[in-house]
Amino acid sequence: MRILNKIIYSVLFLSLLTTNAQEIKMNEYTFGEGFNFSTSNGNTMQISTYFQPYFESRSYEDAQDFGGLNRFRIRRARLRLDGKSNNSRFSYRFQVDLTGSGEADNDLVNNYLLDACVSYDVSKQISITFGQRATYTDNRELLMNSSSLQLVDRSRLTSAFATIREFGLFVDGNFKLGGTSYLRPYFVLTNGDGQSIYGKDRGGLKVGGRVDYLPFGLFSNFGQFRQVDIVRELTPKFVIGTTYSINQGISSRAGRESGEILYLNALNEESLPDYSKFGIDFLFKYKGFSCLGEFVKSWTTVPSDITQRVRTNGTVTSDFEINGVQNKENYIKNRMILGSAYNLQMGYILKSGVSIDARYTHLKADEFSFLNNGTFYNRPDHYTIGITKYIARNYGAKIQADCTYMTNNGGIDNLNGTPISGNEWITRLILSLSL
């Protein structure tokens, strides 16, 4: 897979060199949408960027031994290049996040590279993309640009179940049916190991897809992939979709990394569980009002030939004790994201550019699942209210604040590992500036 990554990067680099060899002129600049360039031979390229300073404060009920936990950081700092060849069939995308955290919200992850892919339009209805990009087998919120989020950050459903980005083959379809309706099917074939994987690929491939149905026509200005109805759709716009995927041999909790969790059989060969995920979601927009709904369910199949597990320090053990009992299947399940969740959020943007938004997310963990982990999860209910001021009539500049109340499911820890008996509050503030 390392060779395939090099091929993609080489193609992107050569595309840039070809562009630079021509006479370049800037066609237009739209605040919030980026710079658009063209060359004398018809190639086009768009350069866009945005950054988001971020503040977060956590507090806990019934916690008198310590104060709240505050955090300042740059949440995202992204640079994106989109290009198209003069015959309009080939295009490419290259995107990096200079913070290194991407969408993972994990200080231990250094994923500077987000997108690196090349697309070919087979026809007006079918496009094929090869490389690394967001996957269609995630929930709908993950298909939306992070600079256009309705609230400060994505829902807990997304952070728990989404793979975020993967490397492989992506096929897009766009077919007009009778009247104004459209059908958009997607097919995905990836390595199943998440993004920026340069080492050994673990397990088999991941296969999946999505089917979207739009009964009232297409959204305006890419509104299907942006949360707030900032363009104020003049007629109702609605899309409903369903997804399914199976990751054959997963070596992490949900398929976001490679080699994080490994198991062996009696011959010391890797034997990894399969991971399946199903989802259904919708988006509705009309005259400033928007509503997003999502449901996802995951499950696993554990191979019967597993006899050993690899510890984090590289040593091997046959110990699968959980709750004082040796149970291999339950031990393995307890390290994975297994269960279901649903997310419902809605909001309304006034003509003054002020948006009032709310969200409710519920996570239901299986009996044996990492969703029961007290430090990162075990908070089934998330209630969020937020307010946003859009400084421009697009996503060029905005300031957002929201507050989330999370219920304690019988035992949680704060980020320092201190046990907490009460519920948790998170207040966030973010400034987004796009060029």
ABEGO torsion letter per residue (X at the ends): XAAAAAAAAAAAAAAAAAAAABBBBBABBBBGAEBBBBBAAGBBBBBBBBBBBBBBBBBBBGBAABBBBBBBBBABBBBBBBBBBAAGABBBBBBBBAAGAEAAGBAABBBABABBBBBBBABAABBBBBEBBBBAABBAAAABBAAABABABBBAAAAAABAGBBBEBBBBBBBBBBEABBBBBBBBBBAGAEBGBABBBBEBBBBBBBBBBBAAEBBBGGAAABABBAAGBABBBBBBBBBBBBBBGBABAAGABBGABBBBBAAGBBBBBBBBBBBBBBBBBBGGBBBBBBBBBBBBBBBAABABBBBAAGBBBABABBGGBBBAAAAAAAABBBEBBBBBBBBBBBAAGBBBBBBBBBBBBBABBAAABAAABGBABBBBBBBBBBABABAABBBBBBBBBBBBAGEBBBAAGBBBABBBBBBBBBBBBBX
